[in-house]
Amino acid sequence: MRKAIPYLLLIPILALLSLLILIPEIWALFLSLTEYAPGKKPIYVGLKNYVEIIHDPAFLNALLNNIIFVSGAVFFEFLVGFGSALLLNHRFPLQRLWVSLLVAPYAISPVVACVIWIYILNPSYGIVNYILSLFRIQPVSWFGSIIPSFIAVIIVDVWKYYPFIMIIAYSALTSLPQEIFEAASIDGTTGWQSFRYITFPLITPALLVALTFRLIFALRTFGIIWILTEGGPSRGTETLSVYLYKESFRYFNFGRGSTIAVFMLIMTTLFSIFVIKETYKRIFL
């Protein structure tokens, strides 16, 4: 009976995960094989939605935008987050205050963050264009054309979520035993050698975990893009999550919307499997 207690304790969380994740995913998979709209009965159409989606230029555009957005946002989030963690790992005056200030964006609601940045990037009175004008650079209409809009969306996402990587990296850095670095210093290693051969390998599993979560969340980013641009201009910032929302709740095509959801689940799973395998190799092998 005692051996069964751990498994019995897992039942509530497994039931909750099934209720919130497994059952909705199974329902989405079913709807993806149908033509369905609110108030109508689902009509089974097999793989028709998948074939149409793959040949839809709007879907291919959203997929490309998603890849660009995830690559750019996660890369700079890692760069800024990890760099901030390395700086905070050194003792300096008011260190705890700086930790709190750097974590602050993560505590702000995404809606509030977007509203703040809409004012900051306003072409008429935004502070960013004011700073650019000091260098004799013409004001940029950040949400008026595709490339500035995409840059703006990535900037806001990086500002909002780099603290996630920073927190995990900083926690991993502060937990490293100092005896290893003292021994390395006695052996005559330089600061760069200590970082390359000791610090980075030891915290790599934690960084991979952080990257896994950020990849998953960035792949399905919706709120920031929708509030800032609604996927515009001319579908220039439309990602898969925005495309899914429009198909499901603007055009009430729940079959196609569910197909996009299944596709996003497959993408997320493949990314996660790859990173989890790399983490397992580094920890246990």
N, C-alpha and C positions, 0 to 999 in steps of 0.2 A: 504493500500500500504506500509506503514511504517513497518508493521509486516512482510512483505515479503522480505524486504531489506536484513536481515541476511541470508536468504536462497538463495537469488540471489547472494550474495557475495561468497557463498560456491560453486557455479557452476564452476568457473574456476579451483579450486583445485580438485573438484570431477572429472572434465573432464580430468585433468592431471593424476590423480591417475588411472582412468579407462584406459587411453591410455598407461601408463607405467606399470601397474600392472595387472588390471583386464583382459584386452583383451589378453595379453600374457599368463596368467594363463589358460584362457578358451581355447586358441589355444593349449597349452601344454596338457590339459586334452583331447582334441580331438585327438591329435597325439598319446597319450598313448594308444588309442584304435585301432591303425592302425600299419601296417608295412610301414615305410616310409624312403626313402633315397633320397638325392638330385637328381633331374632330373627325379624322378619317381612319379607316382600318388600314393597317400595314399590308402592302401588296408585295409578295415575294418576287424579287427580280434577279436573284442570284448575284453574280459578280458584275452586273451592269454598272453599278455606281463606281466600282473600282476602275473599270475600263474608261468610263467617262471622265473620272477625276484625272487619270494619268494623261489623257489627251486634252485636258483643259488648260489653255495657256495661263489662265489666272492662277491655277494650282501650281503650275511650274514656276510662275513668277513668285508666288508666296513661298515655295520651297527654297528657291534661290535666295530670296530676301532673308529667310529664316537662317540659312547656313551662314550668310554674310553677317547677320546680326549676332548670332551665337558666337561665331569666331571672333569678331571684333570686341564684343562686350566682355566675354569671358577672358580673352587675352589681356585686355587692359584692367579688368577687375583683379586678375591674378597679379599683374605687374604692380599696380598701385597697392593692393592689399598686402602682398608679400613684402614689398619695399617698405611699407608703413610698419609692418611687424618687425622687420630687421632694425629700423630706426628706434622703435619703442623698446627693443630688447636691450638697449644701452641706457644706463642710468644718467639722468639729467634733471635739472630743476623742473618742478611742476609736471613730472612725468604722468602721474595719475590724471591730472587735468587734461593733458593732451590725449590720453587714451579715451577719456570720456568724450572729448570733442570729435575725435575721429570716428567714434562709434555712433555718434548722434544721427547721421543720415539714415542708418539702418533702423532707428527707432521711430522715424517719421513715417506717417501713413503715405503710401504711394500716391494717393490722390493729392494730398497736401504738397508732396514733393513736386509733382507735376505742375501744380498751380504756381508754386514758387518759381520753377524754371521757365514757365511761360512768361512771367514778368521779367525774369532775368534776361531771356533771349528775345524780348520784344524788340522789333526793328526800330521803333520810334524812341522809346525811353528806357530800353533795357541796358543794364550795366555792362554787358559783354560788348555790345556795339559801341557804347561810350568809350570803353577801353581801346577798342579797335580804332576809333576815330582819333585818339591821341597819337597813334602811329600812322595817321593819314591813310587808314584803310577804310574803304567805303562800307557803309552799314550792310549787314547780311540779312536777307529775309530768310530766317532760319526755317520757317515752315511754309515757304512759298515755292520751293522747288525740291526735287527729289534728293540730291546729294546733301545739301545742308540739313534737310529734314532727317535723313538717315544718321548723319553725324550727331545731330541734336538728340535723337532718341538714344543712341549709344552713350553719349555723354551723361544723360540723366540716369540711365541704367547703371553705368559704372559708378557714378556718384552715390547712388542709392544702395548698391549691393557689394561694393568692394569691402566694407567693414566685415562682411561675413567671412571672407577669406582671411582678412587681417586678424580677426578674433581667433580663428582656428590655428593659424600660423603662429601667432603670438603665444597662445597657450602651449603649443608644441615646443617653441623655443625656450620658454621659461621653465619647462619641465625637464630639460636636458641636464644630466649630471655634470657639474662643473669639474669633477675630477678628471674626466676625459680630456678636457681642454687644457687643464693644468699639466697633465702628462705630455700632451702634444706640444705645449709651449716649452717644456723642458727639453724635448727632443729637437727643438729648433724650427718648428713649422711656422710659416708665415700666416697672417690673418686670412689671406685668400685660400691657402692650402687647408687651413682649419675649416673654413666654410665649405670648400668643395668636397673634401674627403670625410668630414665628420658631421658638420651641422646639416648640410643638405640631405645626405643619405638617411640620417636619423629621422628627419621630419617629413621625408617624402611620403610615407603612408598617410599622414595627417593631411598633407597637401592634396593627395589624390582623392581623399574623402571629400574635401572642400570642393575640388573641381567637379567631382561626380554630382554633388548636389546643385552646384551652380549650372552645370550643363543641363541637368534635368529641368530646373526652374527657368533657365533662359530659353530652352526649346519651346516652352509653352507660355512665354511672356505675353500678357495681353493688356493689363491695365495701363501701363506706361505708354505703350504705343497707341492704344485707343484714345486715351485722354489727350495726348499731344497732337496726334495727326489723324486718327481714325483710319490708319492705313494709307492715307494720301500723302502727297498729291499724286494723282494718276496711278494709284496702287503702288507707289514707290516705296512705301514702308509697310506694305501689307504682308504680314507673316502668316503662318499656318493657323495660329490661334485666332487672328482677326478674320481670316478667310472662313474659318469654321463658324465663328460667331455670325458673320453676315449670311452665310448659307442657311444656318439654323434659325436665327431669330429675326433676320430681316426679310429673307425670302421664304422662310418656313419650309425649307427642304431638309427635313431631319435625317433622311436617308443619306444624302451626300454629306451632311454635317457629321454624322456618325462615322462615315467612311474616313473622313479627314482625322477624326479622333482616333480611330484604329491605327491609321498610318502614323500619327504622332506617337502613339503608344509603342509601336514597333521601333521607331527611331530612338525613343528614349531607352527602351530595353537594350538595344544594340550598343548604344553609348555606355550604358551602365554596366553591361556584361564585360565590355572591354576594360573599363577602368577598375572594376572589382577584381578581375583576373590579375591585372597588374599589381594591385594592392596586395592581393593574396601572395603573389610571388615574392614581393619585397618583404613581407612580414614573416611568412612561414617557410620559405624555401631558401 
